Amino acid sequence: MSTEQVGSHEAKDRTDNRKSPYSEAFKKFIVSGWEPYSEVPPERLAAADWTPARWASLREAFPGATLVIPAGPYKVRSNDCDYRFRPHSTFAWVTGLGEDREPDAVAVVSPTDVCLYFRPRCPRTDEEFYASSRYGEMWVGQRDSLEEMTSRVGFPCRDLRRLREDLSEVVGLRVVREADPEITALIDELRGGQAQDADAELFRTLSELRLVKDDFEIDELRRACEATRVGFEAVARELPTAVAGGRGERWVEGIFSLHARHLGNNVGYDTISAGGDHANTLHWIRNDGDILNGDLLLLDAGVEVNSLYTADVTRTLPVNDHYTDAQRRVYEVVLAAQEAGIAACRAGNGFLDPHRAAIRVIAEFLAEIGVLPCSVEETLADEGGYHRRWMVHGTSHHLGLDVHDCAAARREKYRDAELLPGMVITVEPGLYFKSTDLLVPEEYRGIGVRIEDDILITEGDPENLSASLPRASRDVEAWLARLQG
């Protein structure tokens, strides 16, 4: 791998058969007559005031080490078409960069400083300006200069093409292996071989350091929840159109995605838009079905704001504005389970306590309708679990830059840990009665309900960040009636 190729990914140019040669006359013409770049520096990132504390926590965890945290490259969708770029979450946390910044870039946290290596814009007189589909301004828009990026992130920046030289004599290198295969290969080469155990520890620690959110992160999650509220309200207004036009699940998905892109960076994960019995498929993202009057719509969706923090909210809505008696009964049980789970979201409680509180309510209802082959206590015991036929998933996960945030954290720091102030977790119990489940009373078959909110752990009572969306069944009905007015 040459120095020029490190991080540039230009060796993977997939557009050769679409390129036309440039005449010498054109080359002279296209680089002339451009307005000078503005000398006004870009606005400093809001996260820039918070990133130094994050670097300090990394240095404390890895004294003497130099940590290499790539943004990652574009990922190919097909041929010379890439997926929309999103930086690796660890890179976003360390640098504060969100949206689609900055493909191929690398953050390096050393014992003494921090530096962002990226590909700055070239002069307009360079062929890259008009010929490079990867970095050229004519192709991807105006890129930052080194000075502009430094103003933006609040710490020094260097040209990515210096990375190999700058790291060639450094000892104690560790890299987030998952982010960028080319950068990982470079670090392995510079170290004289792989050190995957050390790298795995870095990735794990980056997850664990993100378990407790700082004030900036909490505010971003509040913004994500507020934008998500707007998206849900737009869907509620559009439900009659979704019913009338056919393939309504796609209509709902599209309406929410429109608002996610308008108010934020994107959706935080593939939207689940599940009408009727589709709600009983937990990860229903095909979203190709009709939405019918009399059915329920389970909408699990979240807006990812420009800083890449995402909400994760689920509501189960009656398509014709009114729950049937059977739907309301199931809904009220799930709501009671969620209330019990939220009440357990207190500092000092175990991470699993909200699940235990919620699942007991679920199990008691299942016993009441006669579907459990054992007692409530027996199903809740470790060797039981019969209730999981109707609620397969857990009740909570951490939330932040990723919808399932901090997933690489050790079990003792996550699943078996205490809840701490500043953690944000979901509480999302559900009941899923498939239409083909002959154990379930007939009136409940085909009903699937989940209610999910984003809960901030505080020193006192838990704070529901997504509480602006109604949860009680009568409130949901009134909300739908008002919005469809």
Secondary structure, 3 states (H helix, E strand, C coil): CCHHHCCCCHHHCCCHHHCCCCCHHHHHHHCCCCCCCCCCCCCCCHHHHCHHHHHHHHHHHCCCCEEEEECCCCCEEECCEECCCCCCHHHHHHHCCCCCCCCCCEEEECCCCEEEEECCCCCCCCCHHHHCCCCCHHHHCCCCCHHHHHHHHCCCEEEHHHHHHHHCCCCCEEECCCCCHHHHHHHHHHHCCCCHHHHHHHHHHHHHHCCCCCHHHHHHHHHHHHHHHHHHHHHHHHHHHHHHHCCHHHHHHHHHHHHHHHHCCEECCCCEEEEHHHHHCCCCCCCCCCCCCCCEEEEEECEECCCCCECCEEEEEECCCCCCHHHHHHHHHHHHHHHHHHHCCCCCCECCHHHHHHHHHHHHHHHHCCCCCCCHHHHHCCCCCHHHHCCCCCCCCECCCCCCCCCCCCHHHCCCCECCCCCEEEECCEEECCCCCCCCCHHHCCCEEECEEEEECCCCCCEECCCCCCCCHHHHHHHHHHHHC
